[in-house]
Amino acid sequence: MAYDERPLAISAPEPRTLDLIFTDEARKQLHARYQIIEADPEDIAGLGDGVLGKARYIIGQPPLSAGTLARMPELRCVLNVESNLINNMPYEILFQRGIHVVTTGQVFAEPVAEIGLGFALSLARGIVDQDLAFRKGRELWGGEGNTSSRLIAGSEIGIIGFGDLGKALRRVLCGFRAKIRVFDPWLPRSILEENGVEAASLREVLTESDFVFVVAAVTSENKQFLNAEAFASMRPGSAFILLSRADVVDFDALMAAVASGHIVAASDVYPEEPLPLNHPVRSLKGFIRSAHRAGALDSAFKKMGDMVLEDMDLMDRGLPPMRCKRAERETVSRMRSKGVKIN
C-alpha cells in the first residue's frame, strides 16, 4: 500500500502518549497501517484542510468545534484514551453524522477493583495503622491489635455505580460470601440481578452496608450528592471507599465524618490533584490515601493501544467498533468528569 493511501489518524492523546499506550510492536503496526499526524489537542483547528479533510480517526479527545468538524468529512471515530468522556465537543453533530466516540476506560476496571479490595481489607483489619505503629515500636500484639477489626466475609456491601468498575468490583468480592447491594439509577433492576447483586436505593446502600464502594461517574445530576446527610446515615464504624471521581462527594463533609469517628474511609481521588501539602486529609486519622494511582498500571495503558488498533481495523472494514465502549446519545452530554493531568 502506498504511503498516501494509508488512512490518516490524528494523534492527540494528552495526557497519554503513543509510547505509553502502545507496545513497541503495536506502535509499529499503527504506523504501518496509518498516516499518523501528531498534534497538540488545542491546535487541531489550526491543522490544514489537507489533514483535517482526510482524517479518519482521532486518537484522544481534543476539543472540537462544530466548525472544525465541518472540515472533517472523513472522520469516523474519536478514540478517547483518557478514560472519562469529556464535554468538549458537539456530540449531537457527531451522532447525526454517525461518528463514533469511544473510550478505553474499561482497561482500568480490574486494577481499580483490586486496589479497592485492598483498601477494604486494610480498613477492616487496620493493616496500615498497625504497620505504622510497628515501625515506631508501638504495635499491639494478638487480640489487643484487633479491637476494631472485622471480616469482609459475610458482611453487607454497597456499591454506588455499576459500570465496568462496579462489575469488576463485584467479581473480586464474590468470594467473600457478602450480600452486595447496588444503587445505579441508569440501570434496570434485571441487569443488576443478572450480575448477582441486589438492586437497592441510595439510602439502602448507605444505611445497610458495612462497606460502601463509590465507582459512579460524575454527571450533571450527581455532583456532591454524597454529602453530610449521606455520611451521617451510614452505620457507625462502616467504611467508605472512593474510587471514581471526587466530585461526586462533598469532600469536606467526608473528612468531617471520618474526623468524628463515625466512619473510616479510603480514597484514590481528590477535589484537587495534586493535593496541596497542607491539605487536612493528609493527617486525618482513619483515612487511607492513594495518589490517583489505582488504575495507572503499565499493563492497563498498553491494553488501550491494543483496543484502539482492533477497533480501527473493524471500522476500516466497515464494521462498528467493538472493543472500546461507545458513548451513548442519551447520556454522554451529561458526563462531567474532569480530565486527568497526570498519568
C-alpha positions in Angstrom: 0.0 0.0 0.0 1.4 3.4 -1.0 2.0 5.9 1.8 -0.5 8.4 0.6 -3.2 5.7 0.5 -3.0 4.8 4.2 -5.9 6.1 6.3 -5.0 9.2 8.3 -5.2 9.4 12.0 -4.6 12.5 14.2 -2.8 11.6 17.4 -3.7 14.0 20.3 -3.9 11.6 23.3 -2.8 14.1 26.0 -2.1 13.4 28.8 -1.2 10.0 27.4 1.4 9.5 24.7 1.7 6.9 22.0 4.7 5.4 23.8 2.6 5.0 26.9 -0.4 3.2 25.3 1.2 1.2 22.6 3.8 -1.6 22.9 6.7 -1.3 20.6 5.1 -4.0 18.3 1.7 -2.3 18.4 3.1 1.1 17.6 4.9 -0.4 14.6 1.6 -1.8 13.4 -0.1 1.6 13.9 2.5 3.4 11.8 2.5 0.7 9.2 -1.3 0.9 8.7 -1.9 4.6 9.1 -0.5 8.0 8.4 -0.1 9.5 11.9 -0.2 13.2 12.4 0.7 14.2 15.9 -0.8 17.4 17.2 -1.4 19.3 20.4 -5.1 19.0 21.4 -5.5 22.7 21.4 -4.1 23.1 17.9 -6.4 20.7 16.0 -8.5 23.5 14.5 -5.3 25.0 13.1 -4.4 22.0 11.0 -4.7 22.5 7.3 -7.6 21.2 5.2 -5.2 18.6 3.7 -5.0 16.9 7.1 -8.5 17.6 8.5 -10.1 16.7 5.2 -8.6 13.3 5.2 -8.6 12.4 8.9 -10.4 9.1 9.5 -9.6 8.8 13.2 -8.6 10.9 16.2 -6.7 9.2 19.0 -7.5 11.2 22.1 -10.4 13.6 22.8 -9.2 17.1 22.0 -11.8 19.9 22.0 -13.6 20.1 18.7 -16.0 22.8 17.5 -18.8 22.4 15.0 -16.7 24.4 12.5 -13.7 22.1 12.9 -15.9 19.0 12.5 -17.4 20.5 9.3 -13.9 20.4 7.8 -13.5 16.7 8.6 -15.8 14.9 6.2 -14.0 11.5 6.5 -14.0 11.4 10.3 -15.3 8.0 11.6 -14.3 7.8 15.2 -12.9 9.8 18.2 -11.0 7.3 20.3 -10.8 8.6 23.9 -7.7 7.1 25.7 -8.1 9.3 28.8 -11.0 7.1 30.1 -13.6 9.7 31.0 -15.8 11.1 28.2 -15.3 14.9 28.2 -18.0 17.5 27.4 -15.7 19.3 24.9 -17.4 18.7 21.6 -20.8 18.9 20.0 -22.0 15.4 20.4 -25.3 16.0 18.7 -23.4 16.7 15.4 -21.2 13.6 15.9 -24.2 11.4 16.4 -26.1 13.0 13.4 -23.1 12.2 11.2 -22.7 8.7 12.5 -19.2 9.4 14.0 -18.4 7.1 16.9 -17.0 8.4 20.2 -15.4 5.6 22.2 -13.4 5.2 25.4 -10.8 2.7 26.5 -11.7 3.3 30.2 -12.6 -0.4 30.8 -8.9 -1.2 31.0 -8.8 0.3 34.4 -11.7 -1.7 35.9 -9.7 -4.7 37.2 -6.8 -2.8 38.7 -9.1 -0.3 40.4 -11.3 -3.1 41.7 -8.3 -4.9 43.1 -6.9 -1.8 44.9 -10.5 -1.2 46.2 -10.4 -4.6 47.8 -7.0 -3.7 49.3 -8.5 -0.6 50.8 -11.4 -2.5 52.3 -9.1 -5.2 53.8 -6.8 -2.5 55.3 -9.7 -0.6 56.8 -11.3 -3.8 58.1 -8.1 -5.1 59.7 -6.2 -1.9 60.5 -3.3 -3.1 58.3 -1.8 0.4 57.5 -2.2 1.7 61.1 -0.7 -1.4 62.6 2.2 -1.3 60.2 3.0 2.3 61.1 2.6 1.5 64.8 5.0 -1.4 64.4 7.6 0.8 62.8 7.5 3.1 65.8 7.6 0.3 68.3 4.0 0.9 69.4 2.5 -2.3 68.0 -0.3 -4.1 69.8 0.0 -7.9 69.8 -2.7 -10.5 69.2 -6.2 -9.6 70.1 -5.1 -6.2 71.5 -4.4 -5.2 67.9 -7.8 -6.3 66.7 -10.3 -4.4 68.9 -11.9 -2.7 65.9 -11.2 -5.3 63.3 -13.9 -7.0 61.2 -14.3 -9.5 58.4 -15.4 -8.7 54.9 -16.6 -12.3 54.6 -20.3 -12.5 55.3 -20.6 -8.7 55.5 -23.0 -6.4 53.8 -21.5 -4.4 50.9 -22.9 -1.5 48.9 -21.7 -0.3 45.5 -22.7 3.0 44.1 -22.5 2.8 40.3 -22.4 -0.4 38.3 -20.5 0.2 35.1 -17.2 -1.5 34.2 -15.7 -0.7 37.6 -18.7 -1.9 39.5 -18.9 -5.2 37.7 -15.2 -5.7 38.2 -15.5 -4.9 41.9 -18.3 -7.5 42.2 -16.1 -10.1 40.7 -13.3 -9.6 43.2 -15.7 -9.5 46.1 -17.8 -12.6 45.1 -15.5 -15.0 47.1 -16.3 -13.3 50.4 -19.9 -14.5 50.5 -21.1 -11.0 51.2 -24.5 -9.6 50.5 -24.0 -7.0 47.8 -26.5 -4.2 47.1 -26.1 -1.8 44.2 -27.5 1.7 43.5 -27.3 2.8 39.9 -30.3 4.8 38.6 -29.2 4.3 35.0 -29.6 0.6 35.0 -32.8 -1.6 35.2 -33.2 -4.0 38.1 -32.9 -7.0 35.8 -29.4 -6.2 34.8 -28.3 -5.9 38.4 -29.9 -9.2 39.3 -28.4 -10.9 36.3 -25.0 -9.8 37.7 -25.7 -11.4 41.1 -26.3 -8.2 43.1 -29.4 -6.8 44.7 -30.9 -3.6 43.3 -31.3 -1.0 46.1 -32.0 2.6 46.7 -29.2 5.0 47.7 -30.5 5.1 51.2 -30.5 1.4 51.5 -26.9 1.1 50.2 -25.7 3.7 52.7 -27.7 2.6 55.8 -27.4 -1.2 55.3 -23.7 -1.6 54.4 -20.5 -2.3 56.3 -18.5 -1.2 53.3 -19.6 1.3 50.7 -17.7 1.5 47.4 -18.2 4.5 45.1 -17.5 3.9 41.5 -20.0 6.3 39.9 -19.1 8.7 37.2 -19.7 12.4 37.7 -22.8 13.6 35.8 -24.8 16.8 35.6 -27.2 15.4 38.2 -24.9 13.9 40.9 -22.2 16.5 41.8 -21.5 16.2 45.6 -24.7 14.1 46.0 -22.8 12.2 48.7 -23.0 14.8 51.4 -23.0 15.2 55.2 -26.5 13.8 55.4 -25.4 10.7 53.4 -22.4 10.1 55.7 -24.5 10.6 58.8 -26.9 7.8 57.6 -24.1 5.2 57.4 -23.6 2.6 60.0 -21.2 3.7 62.8 -17.7 2.3 62.0 -18.5 1.4 58.4 -16.0 2.0 55.6 -16.5 4.4 52.7 -14.2 3.8 49.7 -14.0 6.3 46.9 -12.6 5.0 43.6 -14.1 7.0 40.8 -14.1 10.8 40.9 -14.1 13.2 43.9 -16.8 15.5 42.5 -19.5 13.0 43.5 -18.6 13.7 47.1 -18.7 16.7 49.4 -15.1 16.1 50.4 -15.2 18.4 53.4 -18.3 16.5 54.8 -16.5 13.2 54.2 -13.4 14.4 56.2 -15.7 15.6 59.0 -17.5 12.2 59.2 -14.1 10.5 59.5 -12.7 13.0 61.9 -15.7 12.5 64.2 -15.0 8.7 64.3 -18.4 7.9 62.7 -16.9 6.2 59.7 -13.5 5.3 58.2 -12.6 6.0 54.6 -10.1 5.5 51.8 -9.8 7.5 48.6 -7.8 7.4 45.4 -9.2 10.7 44.1 -9.4 14.3 45.4 -11.1 17.6 44.6 -7.7 19.0 43.6 -4.9 16.9 42.1 -2.0 17.0 43.0 -3.2 17.7 46.5 -1.7 20.7 48.4 0.9 19.7 51.0 -1.1 21.4 53.8 -4.4 19.7 52.9 -6.1 18.4 56.1 -6.8 15.0 54.7 -3.1 14.2 54.7 -3.0 13.9 58.5 -6.6 12.6 59.0 -6.7 9.5 61.2 -9.0 6.8 59.9 -8.4 7.8 56.3 -6.3 5.8 53.8 -4.9 7.9 51.0 -3.7 6.9 47.5 -2.5 9.4 44.8 -4.9 8.6 41.9 -2.8 5.5 41.1 -5.5 2.8 41.3 -5.7 2.1 37.6 -2.4 3.5 36.5 -0.5 0.3 35.6 1.6 -0.1 32.5 -0.3 -3.3 31.6 -3.5 -1.3 31.6 -2.1 1.5 29.5 -0.8 -1.0 26.9 -4.2 -2.6 26.6 -5.5 0.7 25.4 -3.3 0.6 22.3 -4.4 -2.9 21.5 -8.1 -1.9 21.8 -7.6 1.1 19.6 -5.9 -1.0 16.9 -8.6 -3.6 17.0 -11.4 -1.1 16.6 -9.7 0.9 13.9 -9.3 -2.3 12.0 -13.0 -3.1 12.4 -14.0 0.3 11.2 -11.6 0.1 8.2 -13.7 -2.9 7.2 -17.0 -1.1 7.5 -17.8 -2.6 10.9 -18.7 -0.9 14.2 -16.1 -0.6 17.0 -16.5 -3.5 19.4 -13.5 -3.4 21.9 -13.9 0.2 23.2 -17.0 1.4 24.9 -19.2 3.6 22.8 -20.7 6.8 24.0 -24.4 6.8 24.3 -26.5 9.6 22.7 -28.8 9.9 25.8 -26.1 10.1 28.5 -22.8 11.4 27.0 -23.6 15.1 27.3 -24.4 14.6 31.0 -20.9 13.5 31.9 -19.0 16.0 34.0 -15.7 14.2 34.9 -12.6 16.3 34.7 -9.8 15.0 32.5 -6.7 13.7 34.3 -3.5 15.8 34.1 -1.0 13.1 35.3 -0.9 9.5 34.0 
